[in-house]
Amino acid sequence: MTKTLTKKLANKDHAAVVTYIMGGDGGLDNLEEQLLFLEKSGVSAIEIGIPFSDPVADGPVIQLAGLRALKERVSLEAILTKLATSKVQIPLIIMSYINPIFHLGIPKFIEMVQKTPVKGLIIPDLPYEHRTLITPELKGTDIALIPLVSLTSPKERLEEIANQAEGFIYAVTVNGTTGVRNEFNTHIDTHLAYLKSISLVPVLAGFGVSSIEHVEKFARVCDGVIIGSKVVQMLHDGETRELGTFLQNAAEVQIEN
């Protein structure tokens, strides 16, 4: 079946904008307020990061957000319990390293997720070859296990992933960790356009996206963007008005491909 997340992001007119926040940054009691604010700002979906002590893909901004959340004793289970009462209408996505999921227990994790608005899972340190640790539990659900692909993945691997992908393909735009950037690889447009040509689900560009110019750039070759560090930093700095305006403008960028 076509997942709800795929349907929500497959907009033929405007770029899909997915934002990332760290669950519990600013306190778990503020999570629902943050989600409703982002929804009102016009984003298509929201990733919720799970704080973890050893994040391998996170840049400095998100690492610090995770440390703040850990100091508040925020856990995966606590976040899922909170999300079970969320009034958010757009799809949510859990982005967690595999260790917190193992600690909670995969069956319990999926059971709890199904009681929330979460429609997608991103597990950065779960190799594609080991996705079967999770996928049997997702069978028959409306929850997609979203694959990440890198700039260095060979075409054969890209094609294999594209043929099996659900939800969307998370196209990592840099070789490195998350964080605001001014420049991208000169071959990024060709890479994204190729992914778009072979994928049956939307392709979203993430890592380093931090300006309307970036959104416009990627809207020419794929279906949308994921914006993380910029959102996390602006929420932490209390720049909600500026962030809301930025996201509203990003959500109005038209798809050109």
KACOR-V13534 format. One record per pair of residues at least 4 apart in sequence whose ideal C-beta (glycine too) atoms are under 7 Angstrom apart, sorted by sequence separation. I is the first residue (numbers start at 1). J is the second residue. D is the distance in whole Angstrom. If there is no record, write none. Layout:
i-><I:I>
j-><J:J>
d-><D:D>
//
This chain:
i-><2:4:5:6:21:24:26:30:31:32:33:34:35:36:37:39:58:59:60:61:62:63:64:65:66:67:68:70:74:76:77:78:79:80:88:96:98:99:100:104:105:106:107:108:109:110:126:131:132:134:135:149:153:155:156:157:158:159:160:161:165:184:187:188:189:190:191:192:193:194:195:199:205:210:212:213:214:215:218:227:228:229:230:231:232:233:239:240:241:242:243:244:245:246:247:248:2:11:38:58:69:74:96:101:104:113:126:138:153:209:234:209:9:24:126:138:162:174:196:218:23:38:55:58:101:195:234:235:83:149:234:135:174:215:35:55:134:173:192:214:149:231:21:49:121:192:205:52:131:147:51:173:209:49:53:205:209:210:51:147:204:209:19:51:94:128:203:204:206:210:76:149:203:204:205:206:210:145:146:151:171:202:204:121:144:146:147:148:149:150:202:204:206:51:119:120:144:147:149:152:19:76:92:94:119:120:121:122:124:146:148:151:171:184:18:21:23:76:92:93:98:118:119:121:196:17:18:23:50:91:92:97:120:122:169:192:196:17:18:19:20:21:22:23:24:77:92:93:94:95:96:97:98:106:110:114:181:195:16:18:19:21:23:76:91:93:97:98:106:110:180:193:18:20:22:50:88:91:93:178:179:192:86:107:113:169:180:192:48:84:86:106:80:84:169:171:173:189:223:80:83:128:162:168:171:173:174:83:151:165:167:168:169:170:171:172:173:174:219:9:83:166:168:171:172:173:215:219:8:9:80:162:165:168:170:219:220:221:8:158:162:212:216:219:220:212:215:159:5:22:25:151:158:212:55:22:25:22:25:28:46:48:50:24:27:45:48:50:52:23:28:44:45:46:47:48:49:50:149:22:43:45:46:48:52:120:24:45:47:52:122:39:180:24:28:39:50:178:179:180:23:31:35:39:171:178:36:35:28:32:24:23:170:196:57:56:56:20:47:8:8:5:4:5:4:5:3:62:59:61:58:59:60:57:58:59:57:4:3:5:3:9:6:6:5:6:3:5:3:62:62:65:61:59:62:61:65:61:47:44:16:18:16:10:9:6:6:15:34:37:41:15:43:42:18:20:41:42:16:17:20:25:41:16:17:18:19:20:43:15:26:42:15:17:21:22:20:21:25:19:20:9:21:9:19:17:17:17:14:14:15:14:14:15:13:14:13:12>
j-><6:8:9:10:25:28:30:34:35:36:37:38:39:40:41:43:62:63:64:65:66:67:68:69:70:71:72:74:78:80:81:82:83:84:92:100:102:103:104:108:109:110:111:112:113:114:130:135:136:138:139:153:157:159:160:161:162:163:164:165:169:188:191:192:193:194:195:196:197:198:199:203:209:214:216:217:218:219:222:231:232:233:234:235:236:237:243:244:245:246:247:248:249:250:251:252:7:16:43:63:74:79:101:106:109:118:131:143:158:214:239:215:16:31:133:145:169:181:203:225:31:46:63:66:109:203:242:243:92:158:243:145:184:225:46:66:145:184:203:225:161:243:34:62:134:205:218:66:145:161:66:188:225:66:70:222:226:227:69:165:222:227:38:70:113:147:222:223:225:229:96:169:223:224:225:226:230:166:167:172:192:223:225:143:166:168:169:170:171:172:224:226:228:74:142:143:167:170:172:175:43:100:116:118:143:144:145:146:148:170:172:175:195:208:43:46:48:101:117:118:123:143:144:146:221:43:44:49:76:117:118:123:146:148:195:218:222:44:45:46:47:48:49:50:51:104:119:120:121:122:123:124:125:133:137:141:208:222:44:46:47:49:51:104:119:121:125:126:134:138:208:221:47:49:51:79:117:120:122:207:208:221:116:137:143:199:210:222:79:115:117:137:112:116:201:203:205:221:255:113:116:161:195:201:204:206:207:117:185:199:201:202:203:204:205:206:207:208:253:44:118:201:203:206:207:208:250:254:44:45:116:198:201:204:206:255:256:257:45:195:199:249:253:256:257:250:253:198:45:62:65:191:198:253:97:65:68:66:69:72:90:92:94:69:72:90:93:95:97:69:74:90:91:92:93:94:95:96:195:69:90:92:93:95:99:167:72:93:95:100:170:88:229:74:78:89:100:228:229:230:74:82:86:90:222:229:88:88:82:86:79:79:226:257:124:124:125:95:122:90:91:91:91:119:119:120:119:178:177:179:177:178:179:177:178:179:178:142:142:144:144:168:166:167:167:168:166:168:167:228:229:232:229:229:232:232:236:233:226:224:202:204:204:202:202:201:202:215:235:240:244:219:247:247:224:226:247:248:223:224:227:232:248:224:225:226:227:228:251:224:235:251:225:227:231:232:231:232:236:231:232:223:235:224:247:247:250:251:251:252:253:253:254:255:254:255:255:255>
d-><5:6:6:6:7:5:5:6:6:6:6:6:6:6:6:7:4:7:6:7:6:7:7:6:6:7:7:7:6:6:6:6:6:7:6:5:6:6:6:6:6:6:6:6:6:6:6:5:6:6:7:5:5:6:7:6:6:6:7:6:5:5:6:6:6:6:7:6:6:7:6:5:6:6:6:6:6:6:6:5:6:6:6:6:6:6:6:6:7:6:6:6:6:6:6:7:6:6:5:5:4:7:6:6:5:5:7:5:5:5:4:7:4:7:7:6:7:6:5:5:6:5:6:7:5:5:7:7:7:6:4:6:7:5:6:6:6:6:6:7:6:7:6:7:7:6:4:6:6:5:4:6:5:7:7:6:7:7:4:5:7:5:5:5:7:6:4:6:7:7:6:6:5:5:5:3:4:6:4:7:6:4:6:6:4:6:6:5:6:5:7:5:7:6:6:7:3:7:7:7:5:4:7:5:6:5:5:5:6:6:6:6:6:7:7:7:5:7:5:7:5:7:7:7:6:5:6:6:5:7:5:7:5:7:6:7:5:6:5:5:4:6:4:6:6:6:7:4:5:4:6:6:6:7:4:6:4:7:4:7:7:7:7:5:4:7:5:5:7:7:6:4:6:6:6:6:5:6:6:5:6:4:7:6:6:5:4:4:7:5:6:6:4:5:6:6:5:5:7:6:4:6:7:5:7:7:5:7:6:6:6:4:5:6:5:6:5:5:5:6:7:7:7:7:5:6:5:7:6:7:6:5:5:5:6:5:5:6:6:6:4:6:5:6:6:6:5:6:7:6:4:6:7:7:7:4:5:6:5:7:7:6:7:4:6:6:7:7:5:6:5:7:4:5:4:6:5:4:7:6:7:7:7:7:7:5:5:6:5:6:6:5:5:3:6:7:5:6:5:6:6:6:6:5:7:6:6:5:6:6:7:4:7:7:5:7:6:7:7:7:5:5:6:4:5:5:7:5:4:6:6:4:7:6:6:3:6:5:6:5:4:5:7:6:4:7:5:7:5:6:6:5:4:6:6:5:7:5:7:7:6:6:6:5:4:5:7:6:6:6:5:4:6:6:7:6:4:5:5:6:7:7:6:3:6:5:5:3:6:4:7:4:6:7:6:6:6:6:7:5:7:6:7:6:7:6:5:5:6:6:5:6:6:6:6:6:6:7>
//
